[in-house]
Amino acid sequence: MNIPELQRALHQLRLGGMAAVLETRLRQAHAEPMAPIDLISCLISDELTRRGDRLLERRRKQAGFRDSHRTLDSFDFTFNPKMNRSLVFDLATCGFIAKREDALFLGPGGTGKSHLAQAIGQSAILQGYRVFYRETHVLLDELADAVADGRRKQHIESLATVPLLIIDDFGMRKLPLTAAEDLLEIVMRRYERASTLLTSNRPVEDWGKLLGDTAAVSSMLDRLLHHGHVLKCGPRSWRTKAVPAGVS
């Protein structure tokens, strides 16, 4: 076989990583020179690296982050110095996912809740976990679409089994009448089975009024807080950072 034939054969075997670097590695083996086993090791390493990168990219795409560039490295902890940094980094180790625990990020709008939630989601993906991110109203809209299409059972099951479900911006928009029932079912199905991270700009005391069902909210909070971690964000908001003193 010549090099093009080898490359075609590698593609047929689904070894595109090897095929992409074959010529380069052969030149390297000729120039150094390189022992056959070292050449094979390099080609296998190239293939594994490519597969790992493609898996990460696929999982990031499947997660559906609103901003895929949100990381802990780009978060300014000095803006709200009283924030519990230790808790943030503990959650970023993803030990809570392994233990099937939950997390609540609470605080005013613009205090970094969504940023941190997505950053922890990114950390989870790097550690091999599947992640699903949705803003609350989008999550419920998609569930309503699944109901209309006769796919509710399958959709709920997919939400119930993903290792980390991030429900963002709870309380930011008016929710449908079925919101309390739907959110409670999702939380109950995931309880002690998988981890849920929920962010809200509303204190938990307001959730009953927000959803119009105090009993459902109580049941939902019982489960979220049983093995839950609560991060209080704020009080300063990035949205008012540039507003001059004395201007409301």
N, C-alpha and C positions, 0 to 999 in steps of 0.2 A: 504493500500500500504506500502511496505517496501521501504528502501532508493533507491535501484537500480531501482525499478519500478517508483518511483517519478522522478528520474533522467531521465529515458527514456521518461516519459511523458513531462517533461520540455523541453527536446530536440525536441520532436514532436511539441511543442508549440513555437519553436524557442526561447527558453529562456536558451540558453547555458551558459550564465553568471551565472544564478542561479544554474544550474545543477552542474557547476564546483566547486562551493563553498558550496553546500548544506550540505555536511557532516561536514565541518568546522564550519559553522554557527550553526548547530544543537548542536555540542559539546560546542560551546560558550554559547548557550542558556541554556544548562544544567549546565555548570560550573559557570555561573555568579550569579544567574540565570537571564534570560532575558524575559521580557514581550512579549507575542505573537505579539503585534503591532510593537515592536522594532525589533523582528526577521524578520518580513515581510519587515520592512523599510530597514534593512540591505541587505536583498536579492534583493530588488528592486534597491537599490543603486549600488550593485555589478553588476547587469544586465546593468544598465544605463552606468556605468563606462566602462564596456567591450564593449558595443556598440559604445560609444564615441571614445574609443581607436581604434576600428576596422574601424570606419569611417575616422578618421584622417589618419590611415595607408593606407586605400584605396585611399583617395584623394592625398596623397603624391605619391603613385605609379602611379596614373592617371596623375599627373602633369608632370612626366618624368624628374625631375631635373637631371642635369648632376652630381651634388654632393649634395646629400640630407642632408649632415651634415653642410652646410653653414648657419650660423646664425649670427645675430648681435653681440652676445656675443663673437664669435670667430674672429671678425673683429678688426684689429689694426688701430684705427683712428689716432694714434700718428704718423704713418708712413707718412701720408700726412695731417698735422695738419690744413691746410687751407680748407680742404673739409667741405662743409656745413653740419655739423652733425645734426643741427636742422631739415633740410629738410629730411635727411635720416630717422630720428625717426618719423617725421610727416607722411612720407609715410608708415612707418611700422605700424602706427595706422590704416591704410587702409581707412581713411576718403576719400581719392581720389577715391577709388573703389566705395564707396557709392555714390559719386558725379559723377561717370562715367568720371573721368578725366584721363589724360595720363601722362607718364613720359619718359624723355630721359636721359640716363646716357652716358656722352661723356668723352673720355679721351684716352690716350695711352694704349697699351696693358699692362697688369700686374698691373693695378692701382686699382683693386678691383671691377670693374663694375659688373662682373658676380657673384661674391660673394654676393654683396649687392642686386642684382636683385633676386637671389635665396633666400636670407634671408628674403626679403620682401614677396616673394612668400610663404615661410613657415609661416610668420606671418599672411598672408591672409587666409591660410588653417586653422590655429588655431582659426581664427575669423569667420569661417563658410563659406568661399568663395571657389569656385572651381577655380583651377589654371591650366594653360597649359603652359609648358615651352618647347621651342625648340630653338636650334641654327638656325640662319637664313637659312643656306644651307640645313639643315635637314627639316625645315618647307617647303621649296620650293620643295625639293625632294619628300616629302610625298604628297604634292599637285599634283605634276606631276604623281605620282603613282595613285592617286585618279582619275585624268583625264583619264589615260590609262584604268582604271577599270570601267569607266562610273559612278564614284561616286563624281564628282567634286562639284555638287550642294550641296549634303549632307555634304561633307567635309568642304566647305566654311561656311555653316550654323553652323556647330559645332564650327568652329573657331570664328565666328561672335558673338556667344552667351555666351561663357565662360566668367565669370566675370573679370578675369585677364589673359591676354595673355602676356607672356614674350617672346620677340624675341631677342635672345642674339647674340652677336658677329657679328653684321652687319658690313660688310667691311673686315672681316678677310679672306674670300675666294672669288674666282671668282664665279659669280652667272650666272644662265642661262639667255638667251635672254628675257625670259618672266618675269624676276624678277620684273621689274618696274611695269608692268601691274598687276601682282599677288599681290605684296605688297600693291599697291594702292587700289586694290579692298578690301583686308582684312581690311586696315585702314579705308576706307570709310564705309564699312559695320559695323564697330565697333564704328564709330564716334558718340559720345553722347549716345551710347547704352551700351558700356562696356569699361573697362580700358585696355590700352595697355602700356606695359613698354618695351622700346627698348634700347638696349645698342649698342654703336658703338665706334670703335677706330679711326674713320675718322670724321673730322669736317663736319658739314652739308654742307659747301660750296663745298665739294668734292662729295657729293652724286649724283649730276647730271651726272658727268663724270663716276662715279662708275657704275651707272645703265644705262647710255646711253640715258636717257630720262629726260631732265630738267623740262619739263612741268609736268610729272607725279610726280617727286620729289617735285616740288613746291606745287602741290595739296596735297601730302601726308603730307608735313611739315605744311601746313596751318591748317590741321585738328589736327595733333599731338600737335602743339603748341598753338592752340586756348584755350584749357583748360589744357595746359601741364605744367609740372614741369621739369626744366632742372637742372641736377646735374653734375657739372664738377669734374671729378676725376683726380687725379694726382697732380703735374707732375711726381713725383717719381714712378718708376715701381719696383714691387717685383722681376721681372726677372733680374734686374741689381743690386739688393741689395748686392749680394755677390761678385760682380766684383770689384777687387782692383782699387784704384784710378790710373788714367793714362792708364787703359786698356779699349779699345773701343770694 
